[in-house]
Amino acid sequence: MTFFKTIAAAGLAIALSSTAAFAKQQQKMNYVVDRFADIEVLRYPVPGFEELTPDQKKLVYYLTEAALAGRDILWDQNNRYNLQLRSLLENIYTNYKGSRESADFKAFEKYLKQVEFGNGIHHHYSMDKFTPEFSESFFDAQVNALPKKSRPTDIKTLKKLIFDPSFMAKKVNQAEGEDLIATSATNLYEGVSQKEVEDFYAAIKDTTDLTPVSYGLNRRVTKKNGKVIEQTYRIGGLYSPAIERIVRNLSEAVRYAENEKQRSVINSLIKYYTTGELKDFDDYSILWVDDTDSRVDFINGFIESYDDPLGMTANWESIVNFKNLDASHRTEVISGNAQWFESNSPVDPRFRKEKVKGVTAKVITAAILAGDAYPSTPIGINLPNANWIRAAHGSKSVTLENITQAYDEASHGNGFNEEFVPDEKMRALMDDYLFITDNLHTDLHECLGHASGRLLPGVDPDALKAHGSTLEEARADLFALYYLADPKLIELGLLDNPDAYKAQYYKYLLNGLMTQLMRIEPGKNVEEAHMRNRKLISEWVLEKGANDKTVELVRENGKTYVRINDYPRLRELFGELLAEIQRIKSEGDYEAGRDLVEKYAVKVDPELHKEVLDRYSHLSIAPYRGFVNPVYTPVRNDAGEIIDITVSYDEDFIPQMLRYSRDYSPLTR
Ligand code: ZN
């Protein structure tokens, strides 16, 4: 239950819920900052920042400073040579005297951008090392042109790192049967084998503890005098200069805390950074999850452990944010009416919850992205990760709406809709309503869908086994799809047009039947649960609606398109499938669940797949996107005191990276 690292679908549209501030912002904002390799870099606005109180702004400011202060930690965690490599590449880039149009320099610049985006020499998603397209002789000449003091001492290793594809080839290796530590290039372990680490933790873990700490979370494991030891990330320990700077800024931030609860959250984080004790992290996490009243919120620390092949040590990251009051009102209205939705759902009353409580998900505005959340960032956060804390104290689930909105804005004019949506009227409807219906779909899915329904007494919650998560996502999606077309949403003031849902229905089926296939390699099946769920729903309604042509795939000019002829009937079909999947879950009918998944969710039609990949390749849509941050500048009075903070959005990608390296690099000094 962690970050849901979703790649936002391409080709979306404008917001109905735009605040006036955002509308003003978007007129002057040029979203696309840079495009190179497989990456597009965007900027994001921070609507509502100006409306925060002066103290809230100062709180945000010091928290953003605490966020930027940790940048070097992540680079070093990703690979032990990354910081040296970054300094060298940046020095060459700024020192370069030749033509900036030459092929070698262009290739060098592309490589630098890839390294900056990857927070090191490996791709953030594929985990593969980047391939330089400049010559070794060009590189040697640039190194020799540097002033002596900025030439690295171990140039031989750095050259091997850049030019030898077999050296530290994979950031994180997950291939079964190999020593995952020895074959991963991350710096979370040093000189120890996988077996030694596993034995070490097996010996210290207390398996009877009902409230276990997150072992290894803030530790690097290495050997001293032949014995396996942990090095702790803390003040006085590993990464101390960066952590000291984080803590200095947290100590400034705490002066502007909005209330007592928030003050204790920040103070407990300072304590944890000071001691490095994992018990202190749990104490902090409990205080953090309990602070639901503060407008400003943040995460800062070692949180997600995707990049540890053993899933223990976490990467450093930070996101600072404040609550989006308008959009959070939306999720409150939905949760507040949870019982009405449950009681009117198309499922058998035996499988409905008699008393349902919706989950209130908060919608937030990100103010800064840092560490492992930058430049590539999640669009939602659901924390903390410790299962026992979630069970006893709950969790916070948030959506970063200014980030999703920036994705959508930047997708305008990328050619996606023109290629895949032939009906001009539908394209206009999507322009007007896709963003708001996407958000409502997510809200209904998260706040109601997963929380709805019940198991019959005695049914094993794990009865659906390997198909459980696909069917659970399908249940939540169907709940959302069914209600998106309900007049209740208009009555509640959440939509202003009875046809708005059609934009979402069209995009959902287009994605489920066709366009999501662009993320699948030729010859492969659909594996991921969310993708399987979308395919299951879409293929099922296509088949069930075939006789009366509710939905069809049509061919025009040699291309395949989705055509929806009967929206009200399509809604009924969603309701029928929801009823069936809820029955399967409530009764624990494994066979029926398996048959649905196997028949509709997995197998890819190779010809349609090839067509989709081909049509995509003609659009220049980057597979991966990320962001530059806004720039926050303190305004001081004559006495030097900060009286206000301004925000600006004019910094480009490489200038931002060079500034961060200059001003926020406590580990490279
Ligand atoms: Zn879900």
Residues whose N, C-alpha, C, O or C-beta is under 5 A from the ligand:
A	BS01	ZN	E473 A476
